[in-house]
Amino acid sequence: MPNHNLNDTDLGSQSIFLHSNDAALSITDSEKIFYLKENIKAPAGTRIIIGLTNLTLPNSMFNVSENTNSITIAVAGGSTNVRTIPVGNYDTNSLSKALKELSEITDCSFNDNNKLNIVFASPSKITESTLSRQLGIKSQVPMSNFVTNFSGAGICDLGGVTNIYIKIRNVTMNNLDSRGQTSNIIASIVNNTNYGGYIFYTPPEVLYYLINENTVSYIDLELTDQEGKLLELNEIDYNLTLTIHFVKQRESITRTSLLKEIKDKYEMKNKDEEKKNDE
């Protein structure tokens, strides 16, 4: 018997309880594959809908990670070097101190408005940086001119991960991302706790999505930040629950209307031919 008001079939709904440590294949901390001993299959005439019921995740994510800790500096008449700062949690003081350790920079600070000021050892320019958001220089990189003194146009952003996107990569949904492209993101979770705390996601209403697949044999899970970069969870474990319901296959209204129109025209044509024959 159906056990949820969305389930209008005689098939029982199912929950999949996932613990990251139990993944059959762990590609990274945030990329896990779980194989199911029994396939979840929608019989003919039914479809599968899926939703994220809950998630528990320790906030172990640094505001400067391996994906966001590099800065490429070109020196006039010299070389171009890719420099990195250590991964970790930074405030403006510790970030400016880390940047002053780079050989191309003699001084670095943030003003009262949290805007960056850099003094280069010789005329230089920043050609690329994964630190642009944190430094508040997204609109200025790549720099066009070599300078000795450089000031950031934007305010530094050391808030770290603001949203966590949960993706199921082996199913197809009709969700869209900010570029208008089809996405298999099943939930966007607000990171509302400080580093070291726990993120508890228990939505007041679970959103369920119709998937194109009729059989699910494994779950390919991926966690990214708001920029689509894989989360660096620093080897912590997390738990989440996916819930699956079955719904009856609905025939497309457009298709039904079109078929009816074709049928009506066909019947009308036959009647006209019969009328001509009678005459």
C-alpha positions, 0 to 999 in steps of 0.5 A: 500500500502507498505510505505517502500522499505523493505515492499513488501506486500500490508500491511501497515508498523507500528510504535510502540511509547513506553514511559516507564511511560506508561508500563502496567507492570513495573518490574524495571526501565529497564524491561517494558511490554507494551500490544497492544490493537490490535495484529500485525499479519502477514497473511499466506505467510508473515513475520514480520521484526522489527527495533529500529528507535530511542531512547531518554534516560537520562544518569542517570546511576551511574558508581557504581550501586547495581549490582557492589558495593560489595566486599567479604573479607576473613580474615585469621583465621577469618570470610568472610564478604560481604561488599558494598560501597554506590551506586554513581558516583566515581572517584579514590579519592572518591572510595579509600575513600569509601573502607577505610571505610570498617573495613578490610581495613586500607588504600587504594589508586590509583597510578599515573597509576590508579592502586589499592593499598590496605593495610589490617588490618590483612592478608586477601584476596578478594574472590569475587567482583562485583567491579572487573572491576572498581578496575582493579582486574578482573584477580586476583579475587579470590585471592589464598593467604592471604596478608597484602598488595595488588596491582591491576594488571589492571587499574581501569575502572570508565567509567560506562556503555559504551553500552546499549543493547535493548532487546525484550524478547518475540520475537525470532531473529537470532542475536548472542552475544559474546558467540555465543548464539542466542540473542534477542538484537535488538540494541547496543547503544553507551553511548556517553554522560556524566552523566546528559546528554541525549543519542539520538539514531537516526541511519543513517540506521535502521537495521531490523530483521526477527522474528520467530513469526507471531503474536505480542500481547505485547512488553517485553522490557529490557535494559542492559549494556555491561555485560548483567546486568540490567540498574539502571536508578534511576527512569527516563523515556525514549522513543523509537520507534519500526518500523515493516514491512511485507515481503513475505515469501521466500521459502528456496533455499535449500529446493527447490533444494532438492525437485527438486532433489527428483522429478527428481529422481522420474520421472527418476525412472518411465521412467526406469520402463516404458521402462522395461515394454515396453521391 
